[in-house]
Amino acid sequence: MKIGLAMFFTDYSMRPEELAVAAEARGFESLWAPEHSHIPLSRKSPWPSGGELPKMYYDVMDPFVTLTAAAIATKTLKLGTGICLVVQRDPIQTAKSVASLDLLSNGRFLFGVGNGWNQDEIEDHGTVFATRHKLARERIEAMQAIWTKSKPEYHGEFVNFGPMMTWPKPVQKPHPPIIVGGAFPHGARRAIRYGNGWMPHRTRQHYADVAALLPEFRQMAEAAGRDLAGLPITIWGATEDYDALCRDQELGIARVILSLEAAKADVILPQLDRWAELIRKLG
């Protein structure tokens, strides 16, 4: 089981290249950057974790910029969006950003995607909240065509373009893994339909621990004809608990992600040192 870590990179956090170097040296497998283009002052949708929305959500930098800085500073660390809000992004331009980052990192990019919870933020981008899930699927399918074909085209209800030429193509073939974020069961269904992995949060209001739902997820995947080897599970929200990590490892979870606060090195590095010991113990 691999261990990754995530941070909302802001002007008051560790710099992405600084955290990336520290993480790679301590045995972490991956570094993840979230995305919010902005946070409207109106609020139609509650924050899924409950309570007030933390300040870092308002302040987070662009994930493709921060992950590029991290890629240039490292050699083996994988870089992931956790998650990229594809319903708020142009698919042609996003496909180029993904391919460019995969090229600059020598094939280390993990394309974590999600459909978002903040209705006001999503609607500011001209996206209809009620149909965002179909829009996301079409945009991902369109990007897959761009990455894998020399003269791609796509014709859907929301995404429509004729034959084009666009490079670079990703280093990873056929493209970087598309790891679909989202709760059970809807996020799981989307992962099975068009993903190369599923990435839920550990807990949500309607379940105490997503690990209890993994047998049902695997049954759903098999019923859909998906090879479970092609749908590894990444669980967001790891805690500094060796026994809990061992249980995840025994369940066949491919990766867990530690979420760090948006803080400087004096706060973060001691945590990473403790996690380095856990990583060594887990083998």
N, C-alpha and C positions, 0 to 999 in steps of 0.2 A: 504494500500500500504506500502510495506517495503522499507527501505532505506539501501543501502549498500555503501561501500567505497572501493576504490582500490588504490594501490600504487605499483610502480616499486621499489621493495626493493633492495637497493644497499648498498655499504659500506659507503655511505654518507647520507643515509636516516635514518628515525626512524627504529629501529629494529622491526621485525614483531610481536614479543610478546609484545613489548611496545605499538605499535599501536593497537593491538588486545585488550589489556586490556582497553585502553582509549576508544576505540570504543564501547566495550560491556557496559562499565559504562555509556555511553551517549545515549544508546538506539538504536544504529545501529544494523541491523539484520545480516549483513554479511560482510566479508572481502574477497577481491579478489586479486589474484596475477597473473600477466601476465607472458608470457614465450617468451624468445628468447634465443636459445642456443648460438648464436654468430651473429655478423653482418659482412658479407663480405664487403671488401672495394670497390668491384665492385657493380654496381647498375643497374640491368635490370628493376626493378619495382620501381615506385615512391611511396613514403609514402602516404597512402590514405588521410591523413589529410593535405597534401601539405606542401611545404617548406623543410627545412633541418630536418633530423631525429634527435630528441633530444638525448643527451648523455646517458640518462638513459636506452635507448634501447640497448646500447652496454654493459651496466654494470649490468643489472638485474640478480638477483640470481635465482636459481632453485625454481620453485613454490612449489613443493612437500616438499622441505626442509623448506622453509619459512612458509608454512601453517602448517606444523607439529609443528614448534615452537609456532605458534599462537594458535594451538589447545590445546597444553599442558598448556598454560597460561590462558585459558578461560573455561567457562562452558556451555554457551548458544549460543555464536556467531557462525554463520555458516561460513564455509571456502570454497571459490570457486576459481577454476582456471579461469582466465579471460584474455586470453583463453589458454588451453593446445593445443599445435600444434601436433595433433596426427599423421599428415603425416610425422613428423620428429622423431617419437618414435616407438620403438618396442612394438607391442600390448600385448605380453605376459608379458613383464616386466612392462609396464604401467598399465595393469590390476592389477598386484600385488601392485603397488604403490597406486593406487586408493583404493583398498580394505584395505590396511594397514592403510592409512590415515583415512578412514571411521571408521575403528575399533578403532584407537587411539583417535579419536574425539567423539566416542560414537554416530556415525551416523549423523554427522554434515557437511559432505562434499557435495559440489555441483560441478559436473563435467562439467564445461564450456569448450566447445571444438570449434575449428575453423580450417580452412584449410590453412590459411596463405596468405600473399600478397607478401612476399619477395622471389622472384624467386631464387636469388643466394643462400640465406640461405637454402631454401628447397632442392635445387639441391645438395648442399654440403652433404646432408644426403642420397644421392642416390635415391631420389624421382624424378620421372619425373613430371615436373610442370603441363603439360597438362592433366595428368590423376590423379592428386592428389585428386580430389573430390571422384572418385570411390574408390581409395585407402583408404581414410578416412572412407567412409561408411563401407567397408569391415573390417577395423581394429576395428571400433566401434561394429559392429556385432560380431566379434570374441571375443571382451572383454565382451560383454553381455553374450555370451555362457560360458566364463570362470567364470563369477560371479554367474551364475544361475544353472550350472550343476556340478555334482560331477565328471564326466568324460567327460569334454568338448572336442569337436573337431570342426574344421571349414575348409571348402574347398571352396575357391574362386579363382578368377583370380590372385589376388595379395597376398592374405593371405591364407596359406594352412598348417594345422597341424592336425595330428591324435589324437586319444584319449590321454588325459593327466590327471594328478592329480596336482592341485595347490591350496593352501590355503594361507591366510585366505580368506573367502568369506566376502562381505560387510555386515555391520550391517543393512543398509537400504535394504528393499526388494521391488522389485527384485534386485535393485542395486541403487546407488546414481543417482539422476536425471541428465540426459544428456541434458544440456542446450546449444543449438547450436547457435554460434555466426555467424554473416554474414549479409550483406546488403540485401535489398529487390530488386528483388524477389528471387534471387538464394539461399541466406541463409535461407530465409523463407521456400522455398520448401524443403531444406534439413531438417530443423527442423520438418516440417510436416511429412516427410518420416520416420525419425528414432529418433527424439528428444522427450524430455519431457519438452520442453520450447524453446522459441526463444529469442535471445539476440542481437539485433541490436544496432549500435551507433545512437545517436539522429539525427545527420546530416551526409550526404554524398554528394559528388559532384553532384549526380543526384537527390537528394531530399533535401528540406530545413528542414523538420521535419518528422521523420518516423511515428509520431502519425497520420498523415493524411492518411497513408497507412494501418492502422490497420483494417478498414472495409474490405478491399480487402484481407488482410491476413486471417481474420476470415472466409470469404467466401471460400477461397482456402482450408482451413482446413476442413470446413464442407463438401465441395465437395469431399474431400479425405476420408471422413468417420471418421475424427478425432474428439474426444470430446474436445471442447474448454477448459474444465476444466483441461485437461491433457496437455495443451499447454500454460501455463502462459507466459506473455511477460515481459522481463526485458530490460529496456532501459538504455544504457550506455551514460553517459555525462550529469548528472543532474547538474543544476545550483541552486545557493542560492536564489531562487525566490519562495515565498510561493504561489502566484497565479498560477504559472506554475505547481508547484507540485500538487495543488488542481485540475487543469485540467487533469493532468495525472491520478490522483486518480479517477476522475469522468469517465475517459475513460476505467477504468477497468484494468489499467496496474498493474501488480503484484509487481514490484520492479523497482526502479531506482538506478543507481550507480553513486556516486560522484567520480571523478578521481582526486587524490591528486598528487602534485608534489613530487618528491623524495627528501624530506627535513627533517630536524630535528624537534624535538618537539616544539621548540620556534616558528616555523612557522606554524606547523600543529595544535597544540592544540587549539589556538584561533579560527581557522576555525571550529573545531569539536564542540566547545562550542556554536558557533552560530547555527550550524546544530542541536545540541541537542534541542534548542528552537523550531526550525521548526518541528522536530520530535514530540515534545510534542503538538504543535499546530495541527498537522495533526491527532493526536490521534492514 
